[in-house]
Amino acid sequence: MSSASVDTLFRPFSLGSLELPNRIVMAPMTRTMAPDGVPGEANAAYYRRRAEGGVGLILSEGTVIDRPSSRNHPGIPFFHGDAALNGWKGVIDAVHDAGGKMGPQIWHTGATNGPPAGDWAPPQPVESPSGYNAPEEARGQAMSDADVADTIAAFARAAGEAKALGFDTVEIHGAHGYLIDQFFWGGTNQRDDLYGGATIRERSRFAGEVVKAVREAVGPDFPVILRISQWKQQDYRARLAETPEAMTDWLLPLVEAGANVLHCSQRRFWEPEFPEIDGAEGLNFAGWAKKLTGAATISVGSVGLSGEFLAAFGGEASTSTDLDRLVTRMERDEFDLIAVGRALISDPEWVAKVRAGDAAGLRGFEASALKELV
């Protein structure tokens, strides 16, 4: 790994009010280490170290909106209320002091079950589009019209607070089988009102209204990122869009509503989205999303590591690997930014080492790193 070979990762990037020194994003990763939902000094120091290590844009762990059952673990931070917002002010100030840029990922966990948390349980009732966590897996209750409207407003308030606190962007979590994704997914969205329907375009209406409300809250120049995925934690093989035409129906209305960056989550960034169209080295999810919508895109998925992320979180160690496949795709501008997850949990200086060509200094990832804020 020579410094010349990774130069494409260190090109500046700008969009609206956001100016980044490089193309590397810290992916949002749930840490469940915010006591009482309030980020403190340890959380601020954790993010500051990544800014000092050269990350271009830091996206926070998921932080939940103001709804009674919006989180599924007591260590997940809030993004509402004076105590939590003051905590987030300390985080963004620490990141800015280190020269970094950051956005919070705002979130509602829907009907998903969280990791073990002792005797804690989320406030009841758990809510989702139709009272399902997965197809044919009932959990919680279907959201009323009033619930839907209040949830949309809560996303908008959180985004407005992010801008007021001084964050540089905001990301809406619409992936991985959580609330917004449960609206996208036909198996969990069985509604017969305007938020349901047989097509992905119809089931995207809720997300579109969330994006529109967020855009109105932050104004025209503040970048709004939307995280999306085909796969779900409930079903790794799930696909919302089997064709480019269906993907256009899904994503273009969301871009038109105000999402100007699509964060396209896949388990392995190098895998083609539609190999039957453009072959084994074809465009990945982020590449197709960019081609079909014109939006800027972030790719993500097992960057720089030998193991795949689901196995890694199950305890399988991952060693560092070369970045040749990433560099090739970035050089052809397949996508605009690349998010790095597990490598940055274990090694806050990962970006600086990549830039310096210090391959020997790169650390792998072990699940034990999840037990503390390194």
N, C-alpha and C positions, 0 to 999 in steps of 0.2 A: 504494500500500500504506500505509494509515493505521494508526496504532497501535491504534485502536479495532477495525479490521476483523480483527485477528489476536488479539484478547483470548481467544478460545476456546482458542487454543494454549497459553495461559499460565495455565490453571486448574490448581490442585494435583491430584495423583493419589496415592492410597494403596492399598496392597494388602498385607495381613499386616504384616510388619516394614518394608516399603518405603514411604517417603514422598517424593514428588517435587514440586518446585516448579512444574513445567510438564509438558506432554504431549509434549515433543520428545525423541527418543531418537537417539543416534548409532548408526547401523547398524554391525554388525561388518563390517570390510573388511580382507581379507588384505593385508599389507604386505611380508612376507618380509624383514624387517629386524631379526631377532633372531639375532645371530651365535651359532652352536652351540646354538641353541634357547633362549637365555637373554635375556629382555628387560633392557635396561640403562637408563642415564640418559636417553638420547635417546628411548626409548619412553615412559618415565615423563613426560618433558617434553611429548611429543606429546599424550598424554591429558590432562595437566594443563591445557594451553592450551584444550582444549575445555570442561573444567569451568569455567575462568575466563571463557569466552565464553558461559556460560549454558545449556549442554546439561542437560536434566533428568536423563537417564540415559544413561550411556556403556556401550555393549557393546563388548567388546574384539574385536580380530581373532580369527579362529579359533586356538585353542591346544589342542594335541593331548594325548590321554590316553595312558596307559602301555601301549602295545601296540607290538610291533616295527616294524610298517609303517604306523603311524597317520598319518604325514605324507608329502606328496608333493613337498616342497621343503625344502632345508636351512635356509632363513631363517624357516620357520614356528616359532613358539615352542612349547616343551613346557609342559604343566601338571603336571609330575611331576618328582621329583628335587630335591635341596636347592638347587642353583644356580638353576634356573628358578623355583622357588617363592620363593626370596629375591628374585629379580628382580621377580616379580609383587607381592611385599610392598612393594617400592619404588614400583611403579606405583599401587597402591591408596592408599598413604599420600600420594602426591603429589596424587591426585585429591581425597581427603578434605581435605587441607590447603587446597585451592582451593574447598572447599564443595560438591564434586560427589558424585554417586552412580554406582556402576559395578558391572557384573557381567562375568565372563569368559564367552566362548563356548567351550564344550568340544566337541571335534571328533575324528572319525576320518575320514580322506579315502577310505577304502575302496579300490576298484580304479582310481580316477581317475588320470590322468596330470597331473602338475603343470606349471607353466611351466618354460621352459628353465633349467637350473641347472648348466651346465658338464658335468663328468664325474660329478656326483653322481647316485646312484640310491638309492631307498629300500631299506632292508633287505628281503631276499626271504625267503619268498614274499609278494607282495602278496595281501591277503585281501579277500574279498567274500562275500555270501551263497552264490553258486553258481559263482564263478569267472568272472563277467562284469562288464565295465565298463558296457556298454550291451547292449541286445538283440542277440544274435548276435555280439557282440564279446568274445571270450574274453580274460581277463587275470587272472593270478594263480590262486589256488586257493580252493575252497569252504571255508568255515569249519567246523571240527569242532564237536561239542557243547562240548568243552573250550574252544575258541577263543571261542565265543559266550558261555559263562559268564564267562570271564576278561574279555571286553570289557565286559559289563554291570557287573562288579565295578570295572573301571577307570574307567568313567564315574562310578560312585558315589564312588570315592575322590577323584576330581578335584573333584566337587561338595563333598564334605566339606572338602577342603583350601581351596576358595574361601571357604567360610563361616569356617573357622579363621583365614584370613589377613585377614578383615575386609571382604570384598566384600559388597555389599548384595543381590545376587541372583546367579543363575547361568542361563546359556542353554545348552541342548542343541541342537547343530546337527543337525537332521533333514531338511535341504532340499538342493536343487541337485544331486542325483545323487551325493552322498557316501554313506558306509556305511549310515547309518540309512535314507536315502532309497532305497538299492539294495535294502533289505529291503521297502520299501513297493511298489516298482515290479515289476509282474509280469514284465516283460522281463528283469530281472536277478535276480529271486528265483524260481528253479526248484526250490526245496527240496521234499522230500516228507515232511518232519518237521513238528513243531508250529510251526516258524517260517516255513513256506511255506503255500501254498494258493491256491485259485482266486479268492478274494475279498480285497478290501482289508482287511476286518476281520481275516482270518486272517494276512495278511502284516504287520499292525501289531503282532503279538504281541511281536516283539523290541523295538520302540520302547517298547511299554507296560512291558516288564520293565525297560528302562533307566530310564524315568521313575519307576517304582515304587522302584527301588533308589536313585535320586538323592533322591527324597522321603524315604526312610528315613534317608539319610545327613545330610540338612540339617534335618529336623524339620518340624513342621506349619506354622510361620509364615513360613518363609523362601521368598520367591517363586521358583518354578521356571518358566522360560520355555522353550518348545519352538519352534524355528524350523522351518517347514514350507513347502513350495512344491508347486505342480502341475508347473511347468516344471523341466527338468533342463539342466545344461550340455551333456549329451549330446544333448538333443532339446528345443528351446525350445517345441515344440508339445505336449509330453507332458501328459497329464492323468490323475491318479489317480482323480478323482471327477468323473464326467460329470453327476451329479444331486445335489440336496441330500440325498437318501436315502443315496447312497454316501458323501457327505462326512460325514454323521452316523456311519455305520459306521466310517469312518476315524478321525475326531477325537474323538468322545465317549468311547471307551474310554481315550484318552490323557489326557483331562482327568480322568476318573474315577481314573486311576492316579496322578495328582498334579500334572499340569501345569496351573497356574492362569493362565498367560498363553500365548496362541498368537501367535507372530510370523509373520505370513502374507505371504510374499514373493511379489510379482508384479512384472512388468517395468514396468507403468504403473499407479499406484494408482487412477487414475480409471476404469479399465475395469471394467465389470460382470462378475461371475463367471458368472451365469446370465441373460443378457439375454433369452433366450426366455421367462423367467418374469416378470421385473420390468422389462424394457425397457433402453434404452440408458443411462439414468441410475440403473440399479438398484444393489443392494448389490455392493460389491467382495468380494474373497476374505475379507478380515478381517471385513467386515460379515456375510457368511454364516456364517463360523466362530463369530462371537459369537452370532448368532441361533440357531444349531443346538445349541451346547454350553453357552451361558451363561458361558463363560470370558471374561476380559478379552482384548482383542486389540490387536496392534500392526500397523498397515499400513505399507507401504513400496513404493517404486517411482518413481524419476525425480521426486522432490519438488523443486519450485522450479527445474527446469532444462528447457531447450528440447529437449535431445536425450535419447534413450533410452540406458540404461546400457550395453548391449552394444556399441553403436556408439561410445560415448564411450571405453570401454576399448580399442577398436580404433584410437583416434586422433582421432575426430571431436570437435571442441570443442562445449561446451554453454554457452549463455548463461543467465543467471538470468531467471526468469519470475514472473508474479504467482502468488499462492497462493489465488486465489478458489475454485477447485474443492476444494482441501483444506479451507479454512475452512467451506464449505458442508457438507461431509460430517462435519466435526468438530462443527459446531453441532447436527447432528441425532443425534449420538452413535452414528454408524454403527460406529465403532471407538473405542478408548480412547486410544491413543497413536499417534504417527506417527514412523517412523524416517527419518532423513535420512542419505544416504550421501555421494555424490560432492561435494555442496556443502560438506560439512564437511572433506573432504580438502584442498580448496583454501583454505578460509576458516574458521579456528577461531573467528572472531567472528560467524559467520553468524546464530546465534540472537539475540545481542544486537542485531545490525543489524535483524533482522526485528522484534524487539520495539520498537525505536526508530522504525520506519517508514523506515529508511534504505535504500530500494530502490536508489538510485544507488550505494551503497557495496557492494552484494552482488557477489561475484565469480562468474564462470562456472567451468567445470571444463575442464581440459585434461589429457590423459593424461600429459604431462610431470610433473605434480604427483605422480605415483606413484613418482618416482625418489628422493624425499626425504621426510623426516618434517617437514612444515611446521609 
